[in-house]
Every structure is written in structure tokens, then in C-alpha cells.
């Protein structure tokens, strides 16, 4: 990596970005090193690809145990890298989880506590430093291609957008796939392929498209990669397997035996019109996972063809647990996510809602085919990348993750604080904390309701709250300590005094 340590942050008190300072340091390093040294440093920089998919469950891929779905490209990443069996999303919902991934900070710190509705003024706090900021501090070109969902819409002019968080380039949709020609049809039930018409490129509407979302995202990613040979940071965020699930006919045909007659005879039925109709089977869900896998495989294949795959640090994960066939809302109908038997699902703080696939591929430091059982979180990606890029971040701004390089390199790895989650949930269980094998779930008042020993009870069947009073009190203290830190977070305090 280039010599010297850089520092990047957005000031916690005044909110003034320090990009000018970073640029000055970069220029000074270049001047001292000389043009040839700088060119050599650029050639030594390895790329970063973070793949974050939507609602993919812990048990939704072949490598994580699905007995039907074929996911050769995801399985290949695991075979060539490290696969985590206890990898956690920052939240059980998409917007807060994405905020946590980008910042390394538990989502309540960042101003994003739940999913963000269309046209809402809720957004990721302007002063937050992101993964893209880290990469830009080292001179990388940066892009987010796919789903954003960290504000109320990519069309909004008065809320921060990807360009305000270190991204040079943006393509994709704000939240989920829409198609007005289908949604506004007077035919009932409504029908038509869900080609998204709500894509944006650099915050300008793309208009009508003629492909499904994942293919559009991969097309754009490959085009952006081809545009320059400079080192890159790419956040690739597929909207699959989030409803409305839509896949090309070839993928539906591959899982035809898992489709009911209803689905076979109505392949393009609009998902909101599934209510009170016969069960459609699991095939559409299975097809969408394989379609997603094939599309991310195209991007990986492009890197391989360009002979830069092994010089690219790849992180793959999902933003939260799946929507299972236990539908709680109309938009969940027809889904068939798998948690691998774990309790709960998307929107809940039991394991099924927050434990997700997690894979890192980087052959320069990671042995192929390694399986890691220690608990990690997507919050760890920010400090891991900061260390790898040799970029210091503002020490006054608390991080909730920690670098995974000691774990990856086989050194001693101990968490310096408990894992922590907070989200409004349908069952009122708003908080969770994990320390070692012990996990406690608390209600919205901070009252402990569940205590599990995950070393003996992954499936959270045996509530030990009354049988382990010492453990309960220890985790309660850890919860209170982290919650105080969140409530007194300097960036959150700055937003209250100067909201922007």
C-alpha cells in the first residue's frame, strides 16, 4: 500500500468536511515520493468489492446448506476465501443495516433506525464517514451500483445523496423495484415483467428499462469497471431477493417442479395481486436466488478475465435475514426464505433475522476454503478496510466494529465490546446484546426477556433468563453501557444542534 497514514473524518462538532486536509496530505505524499514512486504505489493498490444483497437468508445458498437452490458463484467465493458461520448484519432491516455497514457504527448512532419510506427526510447523517470515504482518501475511484436506501429517494435534492458520502458514481434504485406500467394497469389481476423504471444514474432518472434489476446492475458495474484501470472501491448492492421477486423465464423453468399450477399459468402476475390467490410454490424464490448468483458471477468473471480478481478484496453478505413463507404482511406473500432452521426472520432480533451469509475472498492473506466459527459483524468491515488502507479515522467518533485482520491472519482475536442491535420489531423486542456465547434480547423498555447460550442453542429454544442471573446482570450492564454511548454519540448530538 502507499506509504504513510492518512486521516479522514467529518468533524463531529462543526460538521465541516476535511476533504481539503486529506487532499493536501495526498499532494504532500506525492511530492515527497516523486512521480515514479507514486505510479508504483498506484499499481500496488488492490481493489475493493463489497457485495451486499437484499434479504438473503442464512440458509438460502448452496454453501450454507440449501438443498435445492444452485448458487455456484457464491459457493465459489466461499471455496476461494473464508466463510463465516456466525456473521451478523448490523440490523434486521435494510436501511439501518446499510448504514451500519458503511460506517462501522451501530445504526441508531447514524440517524437511521428503521427502513426509510419514500420521500422521507430520514437519511444517513451527513457527518458520517463511510467506506467510500476511506477509499477516496487513498485515491481510489468509488461507486455504489444497485440499491441505496439511505434516504427517502435518489430524486430528492434537499437530503444527502451518495456523492455526499464519498461515491464518485451512482447507479441503481432508492429502495425496491417498481414498474408503473404494471402497477397502474387497469387489468385485474395486473400482469407484466417487472423491469424497473425507477433506476437513477448519478441521481438522474434512467427511465424505462428492458431487463430485470440484477442484470441491469451487473451491466452497469461491468461498464464502470471497464471505464478505467485505476484502483477502485465498488459497493455492489443487488436488490434481490427483496420483493417483488422477478427473474427471467429460464430461471423459472429451472425450478419448474417447485412451482404450483397458479405460478406456471401466471408467470408475470404482479406481486401485490397474489393476495387471496392459490399458493404459488417456492420456485419463484429459488429462481431469483440463482438469477442473483448468476449476475454477481458475471462481475466476478469480468474481474477474472481482466486478471485483477486476485488483486481485489471481496466481501459478500446480506443486509438482514430472509422473508420466510410465514407471511406477516401482504408484500411478504409468495416468499420462501430459509434461515437454516434459526428462529425468527427479517424484522426480528432472533438469529434468523440477523445471522446472514458472510464471505471474504482475498488470496494474498486468506487461505482458500477456510471456515471461521467466531462471531463477527458487518460493522467490522469499516475498521478492517481502514486498517488495510492505512487510514486513520476521527478518534472522537465511536466505532462499534473492530478490524478482522487479527482473526484473518490467525492471531489472537477478542472482541473489545459486546455485539449490540437495536430496531423496532413487530414483537416489541427492540434490543439485543451478545457477549461470548451469551445473547440477551430486551424489550423496548430495556427489560430483559430472553437469554440464550448460543454455543449450545443456536436455535434459541431454551430461555435461561431465570436460571443464569449472573450472566443476565453482566449482559444487562453491557447493554446499558453501549446504549448510553449511543445516546451520547457526538455525531448524533451534532445533528440535534445543527440538523443538515
C-alpha positions, -999 to +999 in steps of 0.1 A: +000+000+000+011+036-004+034+049+023+021+070+052-010+070+071-039+093+061-067+105+083-103+111+071-133+122+091-162+147+090-159+169+120-182+159+149-186+194+162-187+218+133-197+193+105-170+207+082-157+180+059-119+176+060-115+166+023-092+196+018-069+184+045-068+149+031-061+163-004-032+184+010-017+154+026-021+134-006-003+161-025+025+163+000+030+125-001+031+126-039+057+155-039+080+138-014+078+104-031+083+115-066+062+108-097+077+073-103+072+063-067+036+074-069+030+055-101+044+024-084+022+029-053-009+032-075+000-001-092+004-018-058-031-008-046-055-036-046-092-031-054-122-035-030-155-050-040-183-052-013-213-072-025-244-066-003-275-084-013-311-079+000-330-102+023-308-133+015-312-157+044-285-177+063-298-209+047-306-195+012-274-207-007-258-240-015-227-234+005-248-226+036-268-257+032-298-252+009-307-285-006-323-272-038-311-237-048-280-236-070-255-208-062-222-218-079-207-183-078-214-176-042-203-211-034-171-204-054-163-173-033-165-194-002-143-221-017-117-195-025-120-175+007-132-176+043-168-184+051-182-173+084-208-194+102-217-166+127-217-135+105-242-108+117-260-080+099-260-047+118-298-048+118-328-069+109-339-043+083-323-029+052-318+008+057-302+006+092-281-024+081-267-005+052-259+025+075-240+002+098-220-015+070-209+019+055-199+035+088-189+007+112-213+022+137-245+007+151-273+022+131-291+042+159-259+063+160-262+073+124-298+086+123-312+055+106-333+034+130-357+016+106-364+012+069-369+046+052-402+052+034-403+070+000-399+108+002-390+106+039-365+131+051-348+105+072-313+099+059-278+088+069-262+116+089-242+140+067-212+139+090-208+101+089-176+088+074-181+058+050-162+030+034-161+051+002-145+080+021-118+056+033-111+045-003-111+081-017-086+091+009-062+067-008-071+079-043-095+051-053-123+058-077-156+049-060-191+038-070-223+024-055-242+004-080-275-011-070-298-004-041-291+027-019-320+031+006-302+055+029-326+084+022-362+089+010-352+088-027-325+094-052-346+122-067-345+143-035-324+175-037-325+185-001-311+154+016-276+139+013-270+116-016-243+090-024-220+118-037-220+133-002-206+101+012-176+096-009-191+080-040-179+093-074-206+074-093-241+061-085-264+038-104-295+020-091-327+024-072-336+040-040-353+011-023-371-016-043-381-024-079-411-005-093-427-005-127-455+020-132-469+003-164-476-028-143-487-011-111-510+013-128-526-012-151-564-013-151-564-051-158-570-072-127-551-091-118-523-070-131-495-086-152-462-078-168-425-083-164-411-062-135-384-043-155-376-014-131-385+021-143-371+037-111-334+034-117-312+065-113-277+073-127-259+099-107-293+109-093-309+114-127-337+091-137-328+064-162-364+058-174-379+027-189-357-004-190-359-038-207-341-061-182-346-073-147-329-054-119-299-077-112-289-078-149-291-040-151-269-037-120-243-061-134-243-044-168-236-011-151-210-025-128-190-041-157-193-009-177-180+012-149-151-013-142-141-012-179-140+026-180-107+028-161-079+007-149-074+028-118-078+011-084-115+010-074-139+007-045-172-007-056-202-012-034-224-036-054-259-038-039-283-061-056-320-057-047-326-094-050-342-113-032-364-085-019-400-084-032-411-080-059-391-110-069-387-112-107-365-134-128-361-144-165-382-174-177-351-196-180-346-194-142-383-201-135-381-231-158-351-244-139-372-247-107-405-256-125-411-286-102-413-262-073-440-240-090-477-246-085-501-245-114-510-210-103-474-198-109-469-217-141-501-202-157-495-167-143-457-162-146-459-124-147-486-118-121-479-085-101-469-095-066-494-073-049-522-092-066-512-125-050-535-119-021-563-145-018-550-165-047-536-201-046-501-208-033-475-202-060-449-226-047-412-219-038-399-220-073-400-182-080-380-175-049-354-202-058-352-189-093-345-153-080-316-165-059-300-184-088-306-153-110-288-131-084-260-156-082-255-156-120-254-119-122-229-113-094-210-142-111-208-120-143-190-093-123-166-117-107-160-133-141-151-099-155-125-094-128-111-128-135-109-122-172-091-089-166-067-107-143-075-085-114-097-108-094-069-119-071-059-083-065-094-075-053-106-078-017-141-091-019-167-091+009-200-108+004-230-106+027-267-098+031-284-069+048-307-090+070-324-123+074-350-135+049-387-132+044-400-167+050-432-183+040-447-172+073-461-140+058-469-112+083-477-085+057-492-086+021-458-078+005-443-110+021-467-133+003-451-158-020-417-156-003-397-187+008-365-176+026-345-201+047-328-193+080-311-226+082-335-235+110-327-204+130-355-188+150-371-156+136-368-138+102-364-104+088-375-076+112-368-098+143-337-099+166-337-136+169-309-153+150-329-158+118-333-120+114-297-110+119-274-140+112-266-140+075-241-153+050-206-138+052-177-145+030-144-127+024-121-136-005-085-122-007-059-149-016-030-127-006-039-132+030-068-157+032-064-194+028-089-209+004-118-229+018-114-217+054-144-218+077-145-195+107-169-200+136-161-169+157-188-143+157-182-112+135-204-085+121-207-063+091-198-034+114-163-049+114-158-042+076-152-005+082-123-008+106-110-038+086-108-016+055-094+013+074-065-008+087-059-023+053-058+011+036-038+025+064-063+053+070-069+067+105-104+079+113-116+105+137-109+091+172-138+111+188-164+092+167-171+058+183-169+027+161-188-005+171-169-029+149-132-039+150-107-049+125-108-086+114-072-088+103-060-104+135-087-131+130-079-135+093-042-137+100-046-163+127-036-141+156-055-137+188-089-120+183-111-109+212-140-085+209-134-054+229-171-048+234-203-068+232-222-070+200-253-049+200-285-045+179-315-021+182-345-019+159-383-015+163-397-050+159-432-065+155-429-084+188-416-054+208-381-069+213-361-038+204-326-045+217-302-074+217-267-078+231-242-107+227-210-113+247-192-145+240-218-173+235-244-155+255-271-134+238-298-114+256-329-099+239-346-069+256-379-052+250-384-015+241-382-005+277-348-022+281-362-051+302-345-085+295-369-110+280-347-138+266-313-152+274-297-179+252-264-198+253-257-199+216-228-224+220-254-250+229-286-235+215-282-218+181-319-222+176-328-201+207-352-227+222-341-226+259-346-193+276-322-192+305-331-158+318-342-170+352-316-198+355-285-176+349-289-144+370-251-136+369-250-138+331-282-118+329-268-090+350-235-090+332-252-086+298-276-060+312-246-039+322-231-043+288-263-033+271-267-002+293-231+009+287-235+006+249-269+023+249-255+052+269-227+055+244-252+055+215-275+081+232-245+104+238-229+098+204-211+131+193-224+129+157-260+123+169-256+153+193-243+175+165-274+165+143-297+177+171-280+211+174-274+216+137-296+193+116-285+192+080 
